[in-house]
Amino acid sequence: MTPKQRQCLDFIGAYIAEHGFSPSYDEIKDALGIVSKSGVNRIVVELQAQGRIRRRPGYARSIEGVTAPAPVSLASGRADIADRIIACARHEAQKRKAAGGQFAWADLRPIIIDVLGGRP
């Protein structure tokens, strides 16, 4: 997850907690200092692809299900980390297959980074 994606996810979560509904793209744009709504859309689409948020197509302010996985301590052991990476990869492959897409080995990089707690 990029720093801007993390900032967006944190803002969305805080906004929903405070207001009870999701922010508009304009509000996200202003809060993150992004120039255009298309830049916000790019970030939101990536967060949705990562499974961190959900959106209802055709509805305004429909971002929901904000999640942030707990980072894994490297001290927990390499086997545990490998098991989490495999489990996350299988889950992502199943989601993409159900949506009619494919899962490639290149798709593992963001999963590995997430499992390692956001460290590249």
C-alpha positions in Angstrom: 0.0 0.0 0.0 1.4 3.4 -0.9 1.5 6.2 1.6 -1.2 8.1 -0.3 -3.4 5.0 -0.3 -2.9 4.6 3.5 -3.7 8.3 4.0 -6.9 7.9 1.9 -7.9 4.8 3.8 -7.3 6.5 7.2 -9.3 9.6 6.1 -12.2 7.5 4.8 -12.3 5.5 8.1 -12.2 8.6 10.3 -14.8 10.4 8.1 -17.2 7.4 8.3 -16.7 7.1 12.1 -17.5 10.8 12.6 -20.3 11.3 10.1 -21.8 7.9 9.7 -21.4 7.9 5.9 -18.5 8.0 3.4 -16.9 11.2 2.1 -17.4 12.5 -1.4 -14.5 12.4 -3.9 -14.3 16.2 -3.5 -13.9 15.9 0.3 -11.2 13.2 -0.2 -9.5 15.3 -2.8 -9.3 18.3 -0.5 -8.3 16.3 2.6 -5.4 14.6 0.7 -4.3 17.6 -1.4 -5.0 15.8 -4.6 -5.5 18.0 -7.7 -8.4 16.2 -9.4 -11.2 13.7 -8.7 -9.7 11.3 -11.2 -6.7 11.1 -8.9 -9.0 10.2 -6.0 -10.8 7.6 -8.2 -7.5 6.0 -9.0 -6.6 5.6 -5.3 -10.2 4.4 -4.5 -10.1 1.8 -7.3 -6.8 0.5 -6.0 -8.1 0.2 -2.5 -11.1 -1.6 -3.8 -8.9 -4.0 -5.8 -6.9 -4.7 -2.7 -10.1 -5.6 -0.9 -9.8 -2.8 1.7 -13.0 -1.0 0.8 -16.2 -1.8 -1.1 -18.3 0.6 -3.3 -21.8 0.2 -4.5 -21.8 1.0 -8.3 -24.1 3.9 -9.2 -24.4 5.3 -5.6 -22.8 8.5 -4.3 -21.0 8.2 -0.9 -21.1 4.4 -1.1 -17.7 3.5 0.2 -18.0 0.9 3.0 -16.2 -1.9 4.7 -13.0 0.0 5.5 -10.5 -2.5 6.8 -6.8 -2.3 7.8 -5.0 -5.6 8.4 -2.8 -5.8 11.4 0.9 -5.8 10.5 2.8 -9.0 11.1 5.8 -8.9 13.2 8.9 -10.4 11.5 9.7 -12.0 14.9 6.6 -14.2 14.4 8.6 -16.5 12.2 9.1 -17.0 8.5 6.7 -20.0 8.3 3.9 -17.9 9.8 4.6 -15.1 7.3 4.8 -17.6 4.4 1.4 -19.1 5.5 -0.2 -15.7 5.6 1.1 -14.8 2.1 -0.2 -18.1 0.7 -3.6 -17.6 2.4 -3.9 -14.0 1.1 -2.8 -15.1 -2.4 -5.4 -17.9 -2.5 -8.1 -15.5 -1.2 -7.2 -12.9 -3.9 -7.1 -15.5 -6.6 -10.6 -16.8 -5.6 -12.0 -13.2 -5.6 -10.6 -12.5 -9.0 -11.7 -15.8 -10.5 -15.2 -15.2 -9.2 -15.2 -11.7 -10.8 -14.0 -13.3 -14.1 -10.4 -12.1 -13.8 -7.1 -13.8 -13.5 -4.4 -13.8 -10.8 -0.8 -13.6 -11.9 2.4 -14.1 -9.9 3.1 -10.3 -10.3 0.0 -9.8 -8.2 1.8 -11.3 -5.2 4.0 -8.2 -4.6 1.3 -6.0 -2.9 0.1 -9.0 -0.9 3.6 -9.7 0.4 4.1 -6.0 1.2 0.8 -5.9 3.1 1.6 -9.1 5.1 4.9 -7.6 6.0 3.2 -4.6 7.5 3.6 -2.2 4.6 7.3 -2.5 4.2 8.6 -2.9 0.6 
